[in-house]
Amino acid sequence: MLVTLLCDIAAPVGGYYLLRAFDVAPIWALTFGGLPPALRVLYLAARHRRVDGMGVFVLLIVATGLATTLLTGDARLQLVRGAWFSVLAGLWMLASLRWGRRPTTYQATLALVPGRASALEARWADTPSFRRVWQVLTVVWGIGGLLHSGVSIVMAYTLPVDVVPGLDTVLSIVSFVVLQVVTQVLLAREGTMRRLWARG
């Protein structure tokens, strides 16, 4: 997790400001600063011979950023590349409540803890409160992602370019922590997750 935090959060924003200190243009500082997460994904793909959904998401963001740089040279478009993907992710989460077999947050949890998948699926089948809490969490994360994206886009087009990477990183961390706290509170109140882990 520490490596992930360093590669996906610290390295991009730190790399941006380091490159700017050497007078690299903002558009190129944003482009090169965004490479560490992609390099981590490629390393893991080569090591495990597979790329998960989050890895694909990261590579798409980096590829979009590079295309933006080459085609437009617009630093502000580069700043909002991740936000637009987050908008799509938020809409996908909300759409999964209507058209998906399972809410997106529940599917993500199954992928993260495959050893508990059978127990989780059993609870899904026989516990209405368990199904309901994952539906609520999907709404929370979907709307939270859309709000975060909206604030990021506004910042990108109203604040000085050099201010946005640092401020957006702080916003991302705060948003993630808040959503995680809400998630843990709702799961603790429902109680099923605690019982499942107590069995192990």
C-alpha positions as CSV (number, residue, x, y, z in Angstrom):
1,M,0.0,0.0,0.0
2,L,2.9,2.4,0.8
3,V,4.3,1.7,-2.7
4,T,0.9,2.4,-4.2
5,L,0.5,5.7,-2.3
6,L,4.0,6.8,-3.4
7,C,3.6,5.9,-7.1
8,D,0.0,6.9,-7.5
9,I,-0.2,10.1,-5.3
10,A,3.1,11.4,-4.2
11,A,5.1,10.8,-7.3
12,P,2.8,12.5,-9.8
13,V,2.3,15.7,-7.8
14,G,5.9,15.7,-6.6
15,G,7.2,15.1,-10.1
16,Y,5.1,17.9,-11.4
17,Y,6.5,20.5,-9.0
18,L,10.0,19.2,-9.4
19,L,9.8,19.6,-13.2
20,R,8.3,23.0,-12.8
21,A,11.2,24.0,-10.6
22,F,13.4,23.3,-13.6
23,D,11.1,25.5,-15.7
24,V,9.5,22.6,-17.7
25,A,6.3,23.8,-19.3
26,P,3.1,22.9,-17.3
27,I,1.7,20.6,-20.0
28,W,4.9,18.5,-20.1
29,A,5.3,18.5,-16.4
30,L,1.8,17.1,-16.1
31,T,2.4,14.5,-18.7
32,F,5.7,13.2,-17.3
33,G,4.5,13.6,-13.7
34,G,1.7,11.2,-14.5
35,L,4.0,8.4,-15.7
36,P,4.8,6.7,-12.3
37,P,1.4,5.1,-11.9
38,A,1.4,3.7,-15.4
39,L,4.9,2.3,-14.9
40,R,3.8,0.6,-11.7
41,V,0.8,-0.9,-13.6
42,L,3.1,-2.1,-16.4
43,Y,5.5,-3.6,-13.9
44,L,2.8,-5.5,-12.1
45,A,1.3,-6.7,-15.4
46,A,4.7,-8.1,-16.5
47,R,5.2,-9.7,-13.1
48,H,1.8,-11.3,-12.7
49,R,1.0,-11.5,-16.5
50,R,-2.4,-9.8,-16.1
51,V,-3.9,-6.3,-15.8
52,D,-6.9,-5.7,-13.5
53,G,-9.7,-3.2,-14.0
54,M,-8.0,-0.5,-12.0
55,G,-4.8,-1.0,-14.0
56,V,-6.6,-0.5,-17.2
57,F,-8.2,2.6,-15.7
58,V,-4.8,4.1,-14.8
59,L,-3.4,3.3,-18.3
60,L,-6.4,5.0,-20.0
61,I,-5.9,8.1,-17.9
62,V,-2.2,8.3,-18.8
63,A,-2.9,7.6,-22.5
64,T,-5.5,10.3,-22.6
65,G,-3.1,12.7,-21.0
66,L,-0.4,12.0,-23.5
67,A,-2.9,12.3,-26.4
68,T,-4.1,15.6,-24.9
69,T,-0.6,16.9,-24.8
70,L,0.2,15.9,-28.3
71,L,-3.0,17.1,-29.9
72,T,-3.9,20.2,-28.0
73,G,-1.0,21.4,-25.8
74,D,-3.7,22.6,-23.3
75,A,-2.6,22.2,-19.7
76,R,-6.1,22.7,-18.4
77,L,-7.4,19.8,-20.4
78,Q,-4.6,17.7,-19.0
79,L,-5.6,18.7,-15.5
80,V,-9.2,17.4,-15.9
81,R,-8.4,14.1,-17.7
82,G,-8.8,12.1,-14.5
83,A,-11.9,14.0,-13.5
84,W,-13.8,13.0,-16.7
85,F,-12.9,9.4,-16.1
86,S,-14.2,9.7,-12.6
87,V,-17.4,11.1,-13.9
88,L,-17.8,8.0,-16.0
89,A,-16.9,5.8,-13.1
90,G,-19.5,7.5,-10.9
91,L,-22.2,7.1,-13.5
92,W,-21.2,3.5,-14.0
93,M,-21.6,2.8,-10.3
94,L,-25.1,4.4,-10.2
95,A,-26.1,2.6,-13.4
96,S,-25.1,-0.8,-11.8
97,L,-27.9,-0.4,-9.3
98,R,-30.4,-0.5,-12.1
99,W,-28.9,-2.6,-14.8
100,G,-26.0,-4.5,-13.1
101,R,-26.2,-8.0,-11.6
102,R,-24.5,-6.6,-8.5
103,P,-23.7,-3.1,-7.3
104,T,-20.2,-2.0,-8.4
105,T,-18.9,-1.6,-4.8
106,Y,-19.9,-5.1,-4.0
107,Q,-18.2,-6.5,-7.1
108,A,-15.1,-4.6,-6.3
109,T,-15.0,-6.1,-2.8
110,L,-15.4,-9.6,-4.2
111,A,-12.4,-9.0,-6.4
112,L,-10.3,-7.7,-3.4
113,V,-11.1,-10.7,-1.1
114,P,-11.6,-13.7,-3.4
115,G,-11.1,-16.0,-0.4
116,R,-14.3,-14.7,1.1
117,A,-16.3,-14.7,-2.1
118,S,-18.4,-17.7,-1.3
119,A,-19.3,-16.4,2.2
120,L,-20.2,-13.0,0.8
121,E,-22.3,-14.5,-1.9
122,A,-24.2,-16.6,0.6
123,R,-24.9,-13.5,2.7
124,W,-26.0,-11.7,-0.5
125,A,-28.5,-14.4,-1.2
126,D,-30.1,-14.7,2.3
127,T,-29.6,-11.3,4.0
128,P,-31.6,-8.3,2.8
129,S,-29.8,-5.8,5.0
130,F,-26.5,-7.0,3.4
131,R,-27.8,-6.3,-0.1
132,R,-29.2,-3.0,1.0
133,V,-25.9,-1.7,2.5
134,W,-24.0,-2.4,-0.7
135,Q,-26.7,-0.6,-2.7
136,V,-26.4,2.4,-0.4
137,L,-22.6,2.3,-0.6
138,T,-22.7,2.3,-4.3
139,V,-24.9,5.5,-4.2
140,V,-22.5,7.1,-1.8
141,W,-19.4,6.3,-3.8
142,G,-21.1,7.2,-7.1
143,I,-22.4,10.6,-6.0
144,G,-19.1,11.2,-4.0
145,G,-17.1,10.6,-7.2
146,L,-19.3,12.9,-9.2
147,L,-19.0,15.7,-6.7
148,H,-15.3,15.3,-6.5
149,S,-15.0,15.4,-10.2
150,G,-17.1,18.5,-10.4
151,V,-15.0,20.3,-7.9
152,S,-11.8,19.2,-9.7
153,I,-13.1,20.5,-13.1
154,V,-14.1,23.9,-11.6
155,M,-10.6,24.2,-10.0
156,A,-8.8,23.3,-13.2
157,Y,-10.6,26.1,-15.1
158,T,-10.7,28.8,-12.5
159,L,-7.4,28.5,-10.5
160,P,-3.8,29.0,-11.7
161,V,-2.5,25.9,-13.3
162,D,0.4,25.5,-10.8
163,V,-2.0,25.5,-7.9
164,V,-4.3,22.8,-9.1
165,P,-2.1,19.6,-8.9
166,G,-1.4,20.0,-5.2
167,L,-4.9,21.2,-4.3
168,D,-6.5,18.4,-6.3
169,T,-4.3,15.8,-4.6
170,V,-5.4,17.1,-1.2
171,L,-9.0,17.0,-2.4
172,S,-8.6,13.4,-3.6
173,I,-7.1,12.3,-0.3
174,V,-9.8,14.0,1.8
175,S,-12.6,12.6,-0.4
176,F,-11.2,9.1,-0.2
177,V,-10.8,9.2,3.6
178,V,-14.4,10.6,4.0
179,L,-15.8,7.9,1.7
180,Q,-13.8,5.2,3.5
181,V,-15.1,6.3,6.9
182,V,-18.7,6.3,5.7
183,T,-18.1,2.9,4.2
184,Q,-16.7,1.4,7.4
185,V,-19.5,3.0,9.6
186,L,-22.3,1.6,7.4
187,L,-20.7,-1.9,7.2
188,A,-20.1,-1.9,11.0
189,R,-23.8,-0.9,11.6
190,E,-25.0,-3.7,9.3
191,G,-22.8,-6.2,11.1
192,T,-22.4,-8.9,8.5
193,M,-18.8,-8.1,7.5
194,R,-17.7,-8.3,11.2
195,R,-19.3,-11.7,11.6
196,L,-17.8,-13.0,8.3
197,W,-14.3,-12.0,9.4
198,A,-14.8,-13.3,12.9
199,R,-15.3,-16.7,11.4
200,G,-11.9,-16.7,9.7
